[in-house]
Amino acid sequence: MEGNALSFQRVFFDLPSYEFPTPPFERFFIANGWCMGQGQFVTKMRILTPSGKTLEGSTFQERFSLKDLHTPFMTLFRLEKIVFPESGYYTVQIFLDDELRLEYQLELRELPKRN
């Protein structure tokens, strides 16, 4: 592979925690891939709490281009020091040029208290 190859470790669909609000998560990434287009685009991501409010520090925007239909582009949104106020299902929303294109759930799961 060439020099810009990505590698993923600890891929997850939920985040367990012993307490809520959570201690700040040092950092994690949300990745989304784009393909089958051509031109200049703007993608935006935001995370909604279980009550439907935008999670503080979770809104990001990035410009990117697709040079042809067969060359994909990977967007990586880096979240740092994010605090999740409650357990439950958080909604990750992905927009392309201000149009909602994808939503998926990220579960924040409360673990049993340690003794």
N, C-alpha and C positions, 0 to 999 in steps of 0.2 A: 504494500500500500504506500501511497505517497505521504508526504509530511503532514497533511492536515487531517489525518484519519481520526475519527472520534471513537472513544471507548466508553462504555457505560458500565458502572459498578453499582450494586445495591439498587436495582430497579424495583420500584414498589408501586402498589396501588392503594396502600393505606399507610397511615402513620400512627403507631401506637404511642401512648403517653400515660404516665402515672398520675399526671395532674393537669387540670385546666383552670385558668389559662395555662398554656404550655410554657415552659422555659423557652427563650428564643432559640429557634433552630439555627445553628451556625450558618449553614447554607445548603441549598439543594437546587436542582435545575428541573425545569419542565421543558421537554423537547417536543417539537412538532415538525413534521416534514411537509414540504410543498413540492408539487410536480405537475406535469401536464398543462403548463401554461407558458406564456412568454411575455416579457415586459417587466415593468416596475410595479411593485406592490408595497402595501403597508400592512403589517400584521400587528394585532394587539391582543394581549392576554389580560384577563383579570380573574380573580378568584372571589366567589361569593360565599359568605358564611351560611350556615344552615338556616338562618333567619332572612337571608336574601340581601344582606348588606355587603358592600365591597370590603374585602379584607384589607386592612391598612398595609401598605407597602407591596401590594400584589398586582398593580397595574403597570404594564410595560408595553412599549411600542417599538417596532423595528421596521426599517425600510429594507427591502431586498429586491433582487432581480432574478428572473429566470431567463437564461439565454436561449433555451429551446425547450421543446416538449419533453425531452428525454433526460435532462440534467436536473436532478432534484436539488432543493435547498433545505437545510436543517436550521430551524430557529431554536436557540437555547435561551430561555429566560432564567436568569440567576436570581434566586430569592435568598436574601440574607437577613438574619435577625428577625425572622417572621415569628409572631406569636399568634397561636390559634386560640381564640377566647373560649371555645366550648367544644365538646365532642360532637360528632355527627357527620353528616355528609356535606362536604364543601363542593361547590360547582366550579369547575375550571371552564372558562369561556374563551374561545379563540375566534377572533374576527379577522377578516381579510377585506381591506379597503372599506372599513366601517360596517361590514355585513357579518352578522354572526354566522359562522360556518361549522362550528363544532362545540359541543358541550360534553363534559364527562365528569364523573364523580370521583372525589378523593375522600376516603373515609378517615376521620380522626377518631381513633378508637381508644377508649379509656381502659387501661390495664388495671387489674386488681391491685389494691394497695400492698406495698411490701411491708413485711414485719420488721 
